[in-house]
Amino acid sequence: MNILIKNVLKTNKLTKSYNNIYAINDVSISLKEGRIYGLIGRNGAGKTTLMRLVAGLSFPTKGDIELFGYTGRKALEVERKRLGCLIEYPSVVGNMTAKENLKLHRIIRGIPNQEIEDEMLNFVGLGEVGKKKAKDFSLGMKQRLGIAIALLNNPELLILDEPTNGLDPLGVADIRRLLKKLCEEKNMTILISSHNLPELYQTATDYIILDKGEVKKILTLSELEECCNQHILISCEQPELLASVLETKLNTTNYKVMPNKDIKLYDYLDSKETVSKVLIENNIVVTKFKDEGDTLEDFFISIVGGASNV
Ligand code: ATP
């Protein structure tokens, strides 16, 4: 069966400069339906600028945006009705309850369906907050209310700018669950930014690493896991024998044979001498034997260079 996965958003060499300084430069990305994209970069990398351009809150200096297959200023205006955005701060009125805030936004945006208010409050876990005013909400509750506001029009693409910023680990986990639910139950595409790769790790299905306004790397979660999975890399003349020795003498199948016949062993990281002893006993001549795999932080630094704040 040929399943056509639609491009929800495409940018082509998107550029925005302020006084000849590039906030983003030549950014070309494409977002596919039903996936969660983590936009990762240090402060000032250009994440908010990119999101504002897509949302139509500012205009590009150069380059194009295509939304749901349409491009051009007029068409984008129409297609942007299919977006939900939480960019910078949630626009929440402190003296109103969660429900009153949702009603206000629903009316401003001309959304007739009144039931959506309760539906979204329940969806983000604020169904029980009742008469409590938004100014008395925790940061996590405010962020979830901001997400509920962004969801009022049942968007197909949800754009969230650092929604986990300042949240404690439980708050981060709440947002993570919420995003996965949106993706699974509504097949929503989500673009979420963060300066913290570990915080977004495993939430997103794809990662776009931005630095100094430029895309440095785009990779899937499994590619990221592969880069960050600690292992012992072993090269030898007899890879088939090595695989069999790992299974029969070291009782592990937790290894992978790479296309060049190197073997990545994910066990025995703390007892490498046991591995090397068994290899010698079985007359395996090793040409390479070393630790590999980055921490998420090391990986991020290897892409963007310098010190990080992840
Ligand atoms: P943060 O994590 O701190 O929010 P960010 O990755 O979202 O950072 P942006 O806010 O997009 O980064 O900023 C990218 C660069 O563009 C920064 O150097 C910023 O100073 C600059 N910039 C953004 N908006 C403007 C503006 N309106 N006028 C001038 N410079 C701007």
Residues whose N, C-alpha, C, O or C-beta is under 5 A from the ligand:
A	BS01	ATP	Y18 A23 R42 N43 G44 A45 G46 K47 T48 T49
